[in-house]
């Protein structure tokens, strides 16, 4: 079993947590909603196959008001009319920031997203995507476990 990176360097984890708190406030002040930020976090976590972050941000997304149906269909968001123009824009950002290197298609997606969101919200969404990718890697490399939960989200002991 690998060491939990957050436990192995607690000062780095403390700094990462503080950074995340500052970012959450800054992106909200620029007009990115909690639900939009959670869409980014869930989609990037799906692409990175980060079970721990999917568990956490699936719950956070529902708490932010994202309907379960939109979470269920999320891997096929491009094929569904369920998502708003802004949701589609932030999902495109999540994918472009996660699936590097950039392609002509991702560059076109980003240009369209910027047109929908405007510069401040666009930049805020990119920062959220960058950050969740960092946390995905931290959890994947640490092999953080997903603990069983009941239907209400409470841990099962």
C-alpha positions, 0 to 999 in steps of 0.5 A: 500500500502506498503512503497517503500523500496528504498524510506524508506531507501534511504541510503540503496538504494544508497548503493545497487545502487553503489554495482550494478554499481561496479558489472556491471563493474566487471562482464564485465571486467571478460568477461560476456557480457551485453546480457548474464547478461540481460539473467540472469536478465530476467530469474530470474525475470520470475521465481520470478514473478517480473513484475517491473524487467521484464519490466525494464530488457526486455527493457535492454535485447533488448537494449543489442541486444537480439532478441525478439524471444529469449525473447519470448521463454525464459521460454522454453529455455531448449526445444529450439535450439535458444540459444548458449552454453554460453547463456544456461550456464548463463540461468542454473546459473540464475535458480540454483541461483533462485530456491533454495535449490540446487538439483542434477540437478542444481548441474549438470547444474552448473558444466556444466556451469562452464565448458563452461564459465570458473571460472571467467565468471561463478563467474561473472554470479553467482554474477549477479544472486544473485544481481537480486534476491535481486532487485526482492525481493526489487521490489516485497516487495515494490510493485513497479508498472509497468507503461504502455509504447508505442511500442517504450518503452516511458511511456504513461501518 
